[in-house]
């Protein structure tokens, strides 16, 4: 076990004490049917029931509670991270500015504004908004909150692993969707430190698999990105990402899934488990289903990372 993994796990223990008043301890739900279908024990870590509908509030709260309330914070995201940061700032009493692209969906804009944070609209797309937020942080001495590339963000996501250790007697395998690596890096560090026998599966979307490609190369690499139902894990990685070495240390196997496999998993969750989730959560189940033959008779946990879906898109898939 390398020191980076142990340090990350220790940081998660500290983060849990700080964020406990600001997050929801999500349930570990037994499968209704998929476990029987695959002849194994399957449980869902239901972050889709988290306060903001996503695990992201854990990392945002961890970062903000590590700063003094006199420190002004800035971030950029029109998705789960932006919503989570706004909720965390409102709960903690932290001053926050969220930079959003000019084409942000009105519903997301209004939801973020509802938390009484400052909002700046800048740039034609999210990448430009992020660059602007980073520049503002440097220019004005603000604390920038990255969606994943920060030790305290990773520590907050790792609190999921601490809850799992209390909720499950033993975990043979865990399946986590891979985006920038903060979620799987945090959970993986905790489980490898306290439950080293647990096998960590990272699940990548074939259409946008930056972390998987970077792991294969041993360094952050540029990759192409196509539209994916698992849009919560789409996009590239920072060149100095702290999550890549963590991922290389804790992930035992990477499973890559197609869009069709994600769709099938989304339908299985809706029709077999009575849960409607976002594409990135279905991706984690798709990874399990792809290797389920090797996990028979074992205890498997699938992390459902969120449920902030586009209603029209999801309903059209479920009705298809």
Secondary structure, 3 states (H helix, E strand, C coil): CCHHHHHHHHHHHHHHHHHHHHCCCCCEEECCCHHHHHCCEEEEEEHHHCCCCECHHHHHHHHHHCCCCCCCEEEECCCHHHHHHHHHHHHHCCCEEEEECCCCCHHHHHHHHCCCCEEEECCCCHHHHHHHHHHHHHHHCCEECCCCCCHHHHHHHHHHHHHHHHHCCCCCEEEEECCCCHHHHHHHHHHHHHCCCCEEEEEEECCECHHHHHHHHCCCCCCCCCCCCCHHHCCCCCCCCCHHHHHHHHCCEEEEECHHHHHHHHHHHHHHHCCCCCHHHHHHHHHHHHHHHHHCCCEEEEEECECCCCHHHHHHHHCC
